[in-house]
Amino acid sequence: MILFLGNIGTGEIIIIAIVVLLLFGGKKIPELMRSLGKGLKQFRDGVKDIKDDLDV
């Protein structure tokens, strides 16, 4: 499934953005992006902690 991500062009990104906008509406998108950012930060912090534990 992840293999196709390297071939995404501008047209596909626009289509995905339109679908997301239609599904969630304009008011929910900032909240979704904020949640996604927090989750990504927690994931990176977890990976960093694991690397630090393995280096010690």
Rosetta blueprint (number, residue, H / E / L):
1 M L
2 I H
3 L H
4 F H
5 L H
6 G H
7 N H
8 I L
9 G L
10 T H
11 G H
12 E H
13 I H
14 I H
15 I H
16 I H
17 A H
18 I H
19 V H
20 V H
21 L H
22 L H
23 L H
24 F H
25 G L
26 G L
27 K L
28 K L
29 I H
30 P H
31 E H
32 L H
33 M H
34 R H
35 S H
36 L H
37 G H
38 K H
39 G H
40 L H
41 K H
42 Q H
43 F H
44 R H
45 D H
46 G H
47 V H
48 K H
49 D H
50 I H
51 K H
52 D H
53 D H
54 L H
55 D H
56 V L
